[in-house]
Amino acid sequence: YERLAKLESVSFCEAVRARVESMDAYAQEALGALHRMNKQFLDSCYLFEELGGKADGTYNPEEVAAYKERLSALDADAEDRYTQWLEYGKQMIEAHEAKSSE
């Protein structure tokens, strides 16, 4: 039974590693999409014509600066959460391996 338990443990760890790698790829893709969407939004914030922007501009420089600051903070938060999420998955694998080797 010990050998069977060891094989099951190894199989479990491999499955968890594959899942963490899959989540990593998905999160990287989502972060990239978030950065692109934020850039597209900021690129669409045209200044009022009186302030040197396009004829159909609807923003003043203070608004654009505030959006940039908020979106930057959201990007940083998303990257921090991604890092924590990935680290948690790796810690769970290590904890399982440590317990199963006892």
N, C-alpha and C positions, 0 to 999 in steps of 0.2 A: 504493500500500500504506500510505502514511503516513496518508492520510485514513481508510482502513478501520481502521487501528490506533487512531486517535484516537476513532473512533466506538465501537469495542469498549471502549476505556478508559472513556469516558463512560458507556456502558451498564453496565459492571462497577461503577463508582462509584455509580450510581443504585441498582443491585441491592443493594449493600452498605449504602447509606444506608437503604433500605427494610428490610433485615434488622435493622440496628441499631435502627431505630424500633420494629420488631416486638418485639425483645428488650427494649427499654425498657418498652414497654407490659406485656409479660409479667412483667418484674421488678417493676414498680410494683404490679401485681395481686398477685404473690406476697408482696411486703412487706406490703401491706395485710392479706392473709390471715394472715400470721405475727403481725402486731400484734393482730388480732382473736382468734386462737387463744390467744395468750398472755394477753390480757385475760380471755377466757372461763375459762381455767385458774385464773388468780388469783381471779376472782370465785367459783369453785367451792371455794376453800380456806376452809372454815368453821372458825372457832376452836372450841376445846373449850368446852362449855357453861359450865364453871367459870370460864372466862376471858371470859365475856360473849358467846360465840358461840351458834350454834344447838344444838339438842338433839343433832343428828347430826354435830356438828363433830369433826374429826379432826386438826386442826393447832394448833400453838402459834404465838404471834406471831413467834418467832425463825425458825421454818421458813418462814412466809409471807414474811418480810423477805428471807431467803436466796433464795427462789424469785424474788422481785421483782428482786433484784440480778442474779441469773444470767440471767434472761430479758431484762433491760435490756441486759446485756452482749452477749447473742446478737443482740438487735435492732440494736444499734450495729454489731456486726460484719457483719451482713447488709447494712446500709445502706452501710457502707464498701466491701464487696465489690461491691455494685451500682454504686456510683460509679466504682470502678476498672474494672469490666467495661465500662461505658458509655464511659468515657474512652479505654480501650484501642481500642474499636471506632472511635471518632472519630479517634484517632491513626493507625490503619491506613488509613483513608480519606485523610487528609491526606498520609501518606507515599506512597501510591499516586499521588495527584494530583501531588505534587511530582516523583516519578520520571517520570511519563508526560508531564509538560510540558517535560522536558529535551530 
